Amino acid sequence: MSASRRRRFAGFLAFAAMAGAQAAVAQQAQMDPDNPTCPPSPNWSSNREMRFTPQTVNGRRVLLAEGQIDSGLIPRLQAALQDETIEEIWLRSSGGDARVGNDAGRIIRASALPTRIPAGWACFSACNSLFMGGVARLVDTGGLFIVHMFTFTSDRQAIRQQVARGEQNTIGLIGDIEQQSALLASEDNAFLIRMGISRNLLTDIMYRQSAVQDAQNRSTRRCLTQAELRQYNVVNTAPARAR
């Protein structure tokens, strides 16, 4: 870590205690009747590709990371992190490519920058990995860290096609899903250890969510409480309260 980034990191820790008045403040949304842990419409960006935008907010240089985690994200992230004035990364995303998310999280950890989910913003699925990459991690009161059960069975049309082709094709598809699921579970476990997150987050919460997912099924999402964020060491700084 450079001397300038060490100074900025120290400033971040002091700043976190009073950051509630300096972030985009949002009132806690009404909970979803289909899923009492989350609001019905989390504020994650509609960008189809994650955009990285440096911005000065109340005198601090932040990197806004907003949108889907796509296959071409890594070069854009690396280019954005060349800006030595950046003091922290703010995240707003509905997720995307899980393996790209893990790679991006490792790059963020190497940058030694803090990560943050401001009040009113949501970070879901693969976005979690980018957030976990922060050397210091903060979820403001009113910010949402949302997890689910990772699955390789989201492409229902592809499954139907394989089943229609007969038993052998179906057996082959199931075998591929089992193998890829095992590999991703192992990668997730190793990633959490490296980032200093409790592995119990996987077994206590993430792997207990339904793997039957579709765009209309909001019940598969799980919004962590502030107590749970601290319990599993997802955050390691005190939350800023919305005012």
N, C-alpha and C positions, 0 to 999 in steps of 0.2 A: 504494500500500500504506500502511495506517495505521501510526503509530508502534508501536502495540501489536502489530500483526501482524509488523512487522519484528523486534521483540524476540523474538516467539515463533518466527519463522523461524530466527533465530540460535540459539535454544535447541534447535530441532529438530536442527540440524547437530551440536551437541555431544552431544545425546541419542542420535543414531543409533549412535554407537560402542559404547554400553553397553546398547542396547535389547533385546539377545537375552534378557536375564533378565526383561524387563518385558512382553514380548508373550506370547501364547498359544503355548507352545513345543510343537512336534510333531517327532517323529522322521521322517526321510526315509522315505516309503512305498516298499514294494516296487514295482519297475517292472512295467508291463504287458507280458506276453509278446507281445501284438499291436502294441505301440508302446513300444519301450524308452526313449523320451524322457520318458514320463509315467507316473504311477501309474494303475491302472485306474479308480479312483473319486476324482477330485479333490474337494476340500472347497469346492465352491461352493454358495451358499445355494439352498434349494428354494423361496424366496419367489417367487411369480409376478409380483410387482411389487417393485421395489427400495425397501427401507425405509431411512430415514435416522434413526439413533438416536444422539444425543449421549451420551457416557459418559465418566466419569473413570476412567482406567486408570493406576495407580501415580502419581497426582498430576497427570497430563496429561489435557487435555480433547481427546477424539478424536470424530470423527463416523464411526460405523460405517455403511457403505453396502453393503447386502446384498440380493441378489436380481436378478431379471430386469430388463433395461433395457427398459422398456415405453414406450408412446407418451405416457403422462401423467407421465413422470419429471421433466421440466424444472421445472414449478412447484413440485414437492416439493423438488427440489434447491435452487432459489432461496430457498425459505422456510427450509430448514435452514441455509443459509449466512448468514442474518441473525444467527445467534448469533455474536457477536464473541469468545466465549471459546474457540471451536474452534481447535485448534492443528495438527491434521493429519487427513487422511481415510484410513480403512482400507477396503479394497475386497475383496469376496467375491461373485463373480457368474459365472454361466455365459454371460453375454452377452445378446443381444436385438437391438433395432433399431439398425442400424449408424449411420444418420444422426442419431438421437437421441443415440447415444454420442458422436459428433463434436461435436454442439452442447453436450452436457454437459461434455466435455473443455475446450471454450473457456471455459465459465462458470467451471470450476474454476481455469483459468489466470488469469482476471481476478480471482479471489479471492486469489491469491498464496499459497495454502495448499499444503503438501507432501502427497504421496500415498504410500501404503505398502501393500504386500501382506505381512501378518504371516506368520510361520512357521506352516505348516499350512493356510493359506488359498490359494485359487486364483482367478485373474482371467483369464477366457477371452473371446475374440471381441470383441464391442463393449465389454466392460469395459476392454479395453486402452486405448481412447480416453480414458476417464475417468482412468485411471492416468497416461497421458501428459500430461494437463492439469496435473499437479502441477509447481510451480516447482522443488521438490526431490523426487526420486523414489527410493524405497528398496524393494527386495525382500529380505526377510529370508532367510537361509539356511533352506531348508525351505518357503519360499513359492513359488508357481508363477505365472509369467506365460506363458499358453498362447495360441498363435496358430493360425490356420487360413486357408485360402483363402476369402475372401468370395465368395459365390455367390448368384445369384437363382433357382437351380433346385432349391430345397429342397422346393417343393410338387409332389411327384410326381403326385398325383391331378390337379391342374390341367393338367399337361403331358399326361397320358394323355387327358384330355378334349379338349384342343386337337388332338392327333394324330388322335383318332378322328373329328374333324369334317372331316378332309381336308387336302390339301396346302397350300392357301392359308392356312388357320388356323395350320398348323404353321410356315409361312414367317413369318407375322406374329408368332408367339410368339418365334421365334428372333431376329427383328429387334428386338423389345422387350428381350429378354434382353441382346443385344449392346449396345444403346444404354445401358441402365441399368448394365451392368457397366462400360462405358467411363466413364460419369459417376462411378460410385463409385470407380473406380481413380484418377481425376483428383482427386477430393475427398480420398481417402486420402493421396495424394502431397502435396497442398497442406497437409493437416493435419500430417503428420509434419514438414515443413519448418518450419511455424509453431511447433511444440512443441520443435524442436531435436533431433529424432530423425533418425538416418541413413535416407535413402530406400532404402539397400541392404537394410534389413530387409524391404522388400516384395519385391525381386527375388531376394535371396539365400535367403530362407526362406519368407515367407508365400505368394508366388505359385508356389512350387515344391511346395506341398502339393496333394493330390488335391482336385479340385472335386466329386467324386462323394461326397456326404455323406448320411448318415442317422444316426438316433439310435443304431444298433447299431455303427456303424463308428468305433471309437476311433482307428484308425490315421491319420485325417486331422488329428488334433491334433498340435501341436508345442510341447513345453515348452522354453523357452530356458534354457540354462545360465547361471550367473553370469558366465562369460567372455563369452558372447554378449550378455547384457544390457548389459555395459560396452562391448563392441565397437560396438554400434549406438546407444549413449548412451540406452538405455531407462532405465537408472538413472544417477544422477549423485551418489550418496552410497555409502559403503562398506556392504556387507551386515552385518547383525547375525547372529551365529552361534547356532544352537540349542544349548542346554546341557541 
